[in-house]
Amino acid sequence: MSEPIPAPQAPSGPAHSTGNLLELNDIQAGYGRAAMVLRGLTIKVPAATVVCLVGPNGAGKSTVLKVASGLLRPRSGEILVGGRDVTGQGPQEMLSSGLAHVLQGHSVFREMTVAENVLLGAYTLRDKAKVAERVAFVQHLFPIVGERWKQLAGLLSGGQQKQVEFARSLMVSPQVVLLDEPSMGLDPKTTATVFEQVVRMRDAGVAVLLVEQNARRALETADIGCVLDLGRVHITGPARELLDDPQLSELYLGGRPAESALRKEG
Ligand SMILES: Nc1ncnc2c1ncn2[C@@H]1O[C@H](COP(=O)(O)OP(=O)(O)OP(=O)(O)O)[C@@H](O)[C@H]1O
């Protein structure tokens, strides 16, 4: 039996807790002079929960993560982390506030070791003991990261490199990890492993806001699902219920109802 994973410590200082680690309330956001992409979007991420955002191409899923991580300032609305208002903060401040963003695509530096890649995530930490504690935490959570610690990251498989990216994002003890399309470019078996790692993060006490093209697979992993359409959350609820909804399946999940729904009907 594997040992229990020690939970990360949340940064201190929230003003008033709402029970949600991250809240995006009534967000309007867009790029330059182009039409608004997010039009009154509200999403809540409770502690130790995987919330997944699904929806058609161009619906604004990645834009939600950019707003949450401070890469794109909302035109209006409110962002709360642990009950504290962080609206308008830039990426560095958002990271300090407890939001870590794992970007779409591959962001591992192939010519650097796994250790160097992971420790890049700790560059804001001054306390060496804290860094050592976080290294032990991520090596325990993602054993492959510990096993290949001194090797060049470019020698790892795509799925293993994803775990290096996850580990890097966890070095600053974030309250919420924002994952943009973690399965991109991975085969189905590797994708399954990556989603298992997402669940391990959740079980270790990290909340996850996940954006995925692979909507069915993501909903099978998540606790809460949000269907985004026309810049708003169209439907939200327990991920299992969304998977079992035949109409939703038809509209957003490629038309094949979940097996449990088929059993109910037949
Ligand atoms: N940097 C940018 N500048 C201008 N428009 C952008 C930029 N990034 C995204 N957009 C536009 O914003 C809209 C939403 O894009 P976004 O990437 O958030 O959608 P998405 O739901 O993640 O899509 P996909 O599933 O295809 O990745 C699209 O119309 C896109 O063209």
Ligand as a Chemical Component Dictionary entry (heavy atoms), coordinates in Angstrom:
data_LIG
# 
_chem_comp.id                   LIG 
_chem_comp.type                 NON-POLYMER 
_chem_comp.pdbx_formal_charge   0 
_chem_comp.three_letter_code    LIG 
# 
loop_
_chem_comp_atom.comp_id 
_chem_comp_atom.atom_id 
_chem_comp_atom.alt_atom_id 
_chem_comp_atom.type_symbol 
_chem_comp_atom.charge 
_chem_comp_atom.model_Cartn_x 
_chem_comp_atom.model_Cartn_y 
_chem_comp_atom.model_Cartn_z 
_chem_comp_atom.pdbx_ordinal 
LIG N1  N1  N 0 -4.108  36.179 -28.042 1  
LIG C1  C1  C 0 -5.287  36.289 -28.651 2  
LIG N2  N2  N 0 -5.592  37.395 -29.373 3  
LIG C2  C2  C 0 -6.783  37.542 -29.990 4  
LIG N3  N3  N 0 -7.781  36.630 -29.930 5  
LIG C3  C3  C 0 -7.534  35.519 -29.224 6  
LIG C4  C4  C 0 -6.283  35.272 -28.561 7  
LIG N4  N4  N 0 -6.359  34.083 -27.928 8  
LIG C5  C5  C 0 -7.589  33.585 -28.197 9  
LIG N5  N5  N 0 -8.286  34.446 -28.959 10 
LIG C6  C6  C 0 -9.674  34.255 -29.438 11 
LIG O1  O1  O 0 -10.509 34.070 -28.299 12 
LIG C7  C7  C 0 -11.505 33.085 -28.554 13 
LIG C8  C8  C 0 -11.447 32.012 -27.482 14 
LIG O2  O2  O 0 -10.200 31.355 -27.558 15 
LIG P1  P1  P 0 -9.754  30.250 -26.505 16 
LIG O3  O3  O 0 -8.382  29.795 -26.901 17 
LIG O4  O4  O 0 -9.941  30.752 -25.127 18 
LIG O5  O5  O 0 -10.840 29.117 -26.782 19 
LIG P2  P2  P 0 -10.850 27.587 -26.369 20 
LIG O6  O6  O 0 -12.230 27.267 -25.913 21 
LIG O7  O7  O 0 -9.729  27.299 -25.415 22 
LIG O8  O8  O 0 -10.581 26.921 -27.772 23 
LIG P3  P3  P 0 -9.831  25.568 -28.185 24 
LIG O9  O9  O 0 -10.671 24.469 -27.639 25 
LIG O10 O10 O 0 -9.850  25.631 -29.663 26 
LIG O11 O11 O 0 -8.457  25.627 -27.585 27 
LIG C9  C9  C 0 -11.233 32.571 -29.965 28 
LIG O12 O12 O 0 -12.114 33.244 -30.847 29 
LIG C10 C10 C 0 -9.813  32.966 -30.242 30 
LIG O13 O13 O 0 -9.598  33.212 -31.612 31 
# 
loop_
_chem_comp_bond.comp_id 
_chem_comp_bond.atom_id_1 
_chem_comp_bond.atom_id_2 
_chem_comp_bond.value_order 
_chem_comp_bond.pdbx_ordinal 
LIG N1  C1  SING 1  
LIG C1  N2  SING 2  
LIG C1  C4  DOUB 3  
LIG N2  C2  DOUB 4  
LIG C2  N3  SING 5  
LIG N3  C3  DOUB 6  
LIG C3  C4  SING 7  
LIG C3  N5  SING 8  
LIG C4  N4  SING 9  
LIG N4  C5  DOUB 10 
LIG C5  N5  SING 11 
LIG N5  C6  SING 12 
LIG C6  O1  SING 13 
LIG C6  C10 SING 14 
LIG O1  C7  SING 15 
LIG C7  C8  SING 16 
LIG C7  C9  SING 17 
LIG C8  O2  SING 18 
LIG O2  P1  SING 19 
LIG P1  O3  DOUB 20 
LIG P1  O4  SING 21 
LIG P1  O5  SING 22 
LIG O5  P2  SING 23 
LIG P2  O6  DOUB 24 
LIG P2  O7  SING 25 
LIG P2  O8  SING 26 
LIG O8  P3  SING 27 
LIG P3  O9  DOUB 28 
LIG P3  O10 SING 29 
LIG P3  O11 SING 30 
LIG C9  O12 SING 31 
LIG C9  C10 SING 32 
LIG C10 O13 SING 33 
# 
